[in-house]
Amino acid sequence: METRALQVFECSACGHRVYPARLRCPACGAAGWRHVAVAEGQILAWTQLAQPDGDLATIATVRILPAGPDLVARLVQPPRQAGQRVALAARTTGGRLLPWGAWDDCAAEPEA
């Protein structure tokens, strides 16, 4: 499983950040973007979804710190509470590069 820095898109004109990418900046209308690596977020809400193999997938809405945007990420295990900070990365899962979150006291790699 490939892991790399999670990147969001920052407007070249005004600095507004979005994820996923958009054609134009919702703040100023400019069309130029730069990729910005982000490392930490804060869990706003989370849920668990039953998988066909019987496992549970933990999915969370995460706010990129310090100033957003919000995105949906898969967590390596359920958080202890909303508001918890998580380390963010992008991981290839099922052939797709997706946001993942983990924290210091849980496994660094999700189960295969």
Backbone torsions as a table, in degrees:
resi	resn	phi	psi	omega
1	MET	NA	122.8	179.6
2	GLU	-79.7	135.0	176.5
3	THR	-126.5	135.6	176.3
4	ARG	-149.2	176.3	-179.2
5	ALA	-63.6	137.8	174.0
6	LEU	-76.8	133.3	-179.7
7	GLN	-119.4	138.3	171.8
8	VAL	-110.8	175.3	-176.2
9	PHE	-111.1	126.3	-178.1
10	GLU	-113.9	129.9	179.8
11	CYS	-61.8	129.7	179.0
12	SER	-68.0	-23.4	-176.9
13	ALA	-88.3	-45.8	-172.0
14	CYS	-120.7	-9.4	178.5
15	GLY	85.6	0.9	178.3
16	HIS	-64.8	137.6	-178.5
17	ARG	-107.3	142.0	177.6
18	VAL	-137.1	158.4	171.1
19	TYR	-159.1	125.2	0.2
20	PRO	-74.8	-178.8	-177.7
21	ALA	-61.9	151.7	175.8
22	ARG	-128.9	161.4	179.1
23	LEU	-66.3	-44.6	-178.7
24	ARG	-132.0	154.1	178.5
25	CYS	-67.7	127.2	178.8
26	PRO	-70.1	-16.4	-179.0
27	ALA	-87.0	-41.0	-174.4
28	CYS	-127.9	-10.6	178.2
29	GLY	87.5	-2.2	179.6
30	ALA	-68.1	157.2	-177.5
31	ALA	-108.1	-0.2	-178.0
32	GLY	-93.4	133.9	-179.0
33	TRP	-129.0	151.7	168.7
34	ARG	-126.9	149.0	178.2
35	HIS	-83.0	134.1	179.7
36	VAL	-128.1	122.8	177.5
37	ALA	-73.6	136.9	176.7
38	VAL	-123.7	149.0	-173.7
39	ALA	-122.9	-20.5	-172.7
40	GLU	-139.5	146.7	176.4
41	GLY	-143.0	176.7	178.8
42	GLN	-127.6	129.9	-178.5
43	ILE	-72.0	124.2	176.8
44	LEU	-92.3	-42.3	179.5
45	ALA	-158.4	157.8	179.2
46	TRP	-151.8	160.5	177.2
47	THR	-150.0	167.0	175.3
48	GLN	-119.0	137.8	-179.2
49	LEU	-118.0	130.1	177.8
50	ALA	-68.8	136.2	179.1
51	GLN	-103.9	156.5	-179.5
52	PRO	-56.6	-29.2	-179.0
53	ASP	-84.2	3.4	178.6
54	GLY	96.0	-13.2	177.6
55	ASP	-74.8	166.8	174.4
56	LEU	-112.9	130.0	174.4
57	ALA	-97.0	131.5	177.9
58	THR	-98.9	119.6	-177.9
59	ILE	-117.0	137.2	-177.1
60	ALA	-136.5	149.8	165.5
61	THR	-88.6	124.6	-174.5
62	VAL	-124.4	133.0	173.5
63	ARG	-94.3	122.8	175.7
64	ILE	-65.2	132.6	178.9
65	LEU	-96.4	140.8	14.0
66	PRO	-94.2	-14.8	-168.4
67	ALA	-136.1	27.6	177.2
68	GLY	87.1	177.8	13.3
69	PRO	-84.3	-178.9	173.0
70	ASP	-91.4	147.0	176.3
71	LEU	-148.0	167.8	176.3
72	VAL	-100.7	130.4	-178.8
73	ALA	-134.9	152.0	172.6
74	ARG	-89.9	137.8	179.8
75	LEU	-104.4	150.8	179.9
76	VAL	-72.1	-22.5	173.5
77	GLN	-160.2	164.8	-179.3
78	PRO	-62.3	143.1	176.6
79	PRO	-75.0	164.5	175.8
80	ARG	-76.3	-31.6	-178.0
81	GLN	-165.2	158.2	170.8
82	ALA	-64.6	147.9	-177.2
83	GLY	95.3	-13.8	-179.9
84	GLN	-65.1	141.8	176.6
85	ARG	-84.9	145.6	179.9
86	VAL	-134.1	147.3	171.1
87	ALA	-82.2	137.1	-176.2
88	LEU	-113.1	147.3	175.4
89	ALA	-152.5	168.3	173.4
90	ALA	-109.8	131.6	-179.1
91	ARG	-128.9	143.0	175.9
92	THR	-80.1	120.1	-179.4
93	THR	-133.0	119.7	-179.4
94	GLY	59.8	33.3	179.2
95	GLY	81.7	2.7	-179.3
96	ARG	-119.9	141.7	177.4
97	LEU	-87.8	114.6	-173.6
98	LEU	-127.6	153.2	175.7
99	PRO	-69.8	137.1	175.9
100	TRP	-129.6	150.6	177.2
101	GLY	-129.8	145.8	176.5
102	ALA	-149.7	166.4	175.7
103	TRP	-132.0	168.6	-169.1
104	ASP	-55.6	-35.3	-173.4
105	ASP	-96.4	19.4	175.4
106	CYS	-127.1	169.3	-176.4
107	ALA	-59.2	141.4	180.0
108	ALA	-75.7	-25.6	-178.2
109	GLU	-114.5	136.7	174.9
110	PRO	-71.7	158.7	177.2
111	GLU	-70.6	143.7	-178.6
112	ALA	-72.2	NA	NA
